[in-house]
């Protein structure tokens, strides 16, 4: 017999008799080995929505200055969580809409009157209090994420700062919660499609924070929109954590708590 024919005989598949095969299975079971049943033809369990594109900040603007210590988020004894503008702080946010939608988070343990203001100029201009607000509106606060759409056209290429203030006690202004943010109005990069989820993904990818977040909030029941919104907030928290200031640490902690609520 040649080596080739001998190898051919040894490589043939041997089938165990039924009794021996059954004994092997029982023996493996006694040893704690679990044999999974065949899955051919069985339906796979439903999977959660696939991870969506994250927010990517625009190229740095050398003229941008983040809020000065104490000039942005302000906490007080009237809440265990800050009022938070849902917008970038370490870099300048962007909108490609002349009437952008602004969003902020109201802590659930505070109720009262809320003031939203928009100023022409930068955060530094706002902090100097040299200009009256371009827009000033009083709202009734509610717990969770609130939004407000600018009611008049802004100018492409211009920078705007905005401030939200929650009146905790009208007799004690020092207890008011507040936060600020800044954005620039940029020219639209392209027409919207018939798919708002795709539009929100593309805006987040292009660094258009305000418009992408507004789209996710316009469809609160959509799992894909919620997934993208959570991803954006998580990404923003990671970006803001690059600052070692106490104010940034408070903001990052609040963003991550909001993410847990949103889940």
C-alpha positions, -999 to 999 in steps of 0.1 A, spaced: 0 0 0 14 34 -9 16 62 16 -10 81 -3 -36 54 -1 -29 48 36 -34 86 44 -66 85 24 -79 56 46 -70 74 79 -87 106 68 -120 90 61 -148 102 85 -158 76 111 -194 75 124 -199 64 160 -227 39 166 -258 55 181 -253 39 216 -217 52 218 -227 87 206 -254 89 232 -230 79 259 -206 106 249 -232 133 250 -243 122 285 -207 121 296 -202 157 285 -233 168 302 -221 152 335 -189 172 331 -209 205 328 -203 209 290 -234 224 273 -240 215 237 -258 243 220 -287 234 197 -284 240 160 -295 274 150 -300 268 113 -333 283 101 -340 301 135 -348 338 136 -321 360 151 -331 382 181 -338 418 173 -307 440 175 -306 476 188 -301 504 163 -265 505 149 -242 531 163 -245 564 144 -220 590 134 -207 611 162 -204 649 164 -171 662 149 -163 698 159 -155 723 132 -120 736 126 -108 758 155 -117 795 154 -87 814 167 -109 844 176 -131 823 199 -128 827 237 -146 803 260 -166 817 289 -145 832 316 -145 815 350 -179 824 366 -192 837 333 -209 805 322 -226 779 341 -238 790 376 -251 767 403 -267 776 436 -283 760 467 -317 758 449 -308 727 429 -286 697 430 -280 700 392 -271 730 371 -292 746 344 -272 737 313 -270 751 278 -267 720 255 -240 736 233 -202 735 230 -181 757 253 -145 749 245 -151 757 208 -176 778 189 -208 761 179 -222 765 145 -257 767 129 -265 769 92 -300 781 99 -309 818 102 -335 809 128 -317 783 149 -332 763 177 -315 766 211 -317 738 237 -310 736 274 -316 713 303 -337 723 333 -331 704 365 -362 686 378 -361 700 413 -366 736 402 -397 753 387 -402 790 379 -398 817 353 -371 813 327 -355 840 305 -338 833 272 -317 861 256 -298 864 224 -270 890 219 -252 901 188 -215 896 194 -193 872 214 -195 858 249 -169 885 260 -193 911 247 -221 896 267 -200 894 299 -192 932 296 -230 939 296 -224 967 272 -251 957 247 -288 952 252 -301 918 241 -312 915 205 -339 891 217 -354 886 252 -382 863 260 -397 849 292 -409 813 294 -423 790 319 -397 764 328 -403 726 328 -381 698 338 -358 682 312 -347 694 278 -363 727 266 -360 743 232 -367 777 217 -364 788 181 -351 822 173 -381 841 159 -363 864 134 -336 859 108 -300 862 120 -272 872 97 -249 847 80 -213 852 91 -223 869 123 -215 857 158 -242 856 185 -241 848 222 -271 835 242 -280 832 278 -306 812 297 -316 822 333 -339 803 356 -354 823 384 -352 803 415 -363 830 439 -374 865 426 -364 880 459 -329 866 457 -313 870 423 -281 854 435 -298 821 436 -307 822 399 -293 794 377 -278 805 344 -256 794 315 -243 809 283 -230 798 249 -219 812 216 -225 803 179 -218 816 145 -242 814 116 -226 797 86 -239 793 50 -257 760 44 -235 733 29 -262 715 9 -300 709 5 -317 686 30 -328 652 19 -361 634 25 -345 615 54 -342 636 86 -320 610 103 -295 611 74 -296 649 76 -289 649 113 -260 625 109 -245 646 82 -248 678 101 -232 662 132 -204 649 109 -200 684 95 -198 701 129 -231 719 127 -240 712 163 -272 733 167 -290 720 137 -281 684 143 -292 685 179 -324 703 169 -333 677 144 -328 649 169 -351 667 194 -378 672 167 -384 634 166 -383 623 202 -399 590 195 -373 579 169 -348 553 183 -322 564 157 -326 601 166 -324 593 203 -292 572 197 -276 601 177 -286 626 204 -271 605 232 -240 600 210 -237 638 205 -240 646 242 -215 619 251 -191 633 225 -196 668 238 -189 656 274 -156 641 262 -146 673 244 -154 695 274 -135 671 297 -103 684 281 -105 715 303 -93 711 339 -114 740 352 -140 734 379 -167 749 357 -159 724 329 -159 695 354 -194 705 366 -206 707 330 -192 673 321 -208 657 351 -241 673 342 -239 662 306 -232 626 316 -261 626 340 -284 639 312 -271 610 290 -282 585 316 -316 601 318 -319 600 280 -311 563 278 
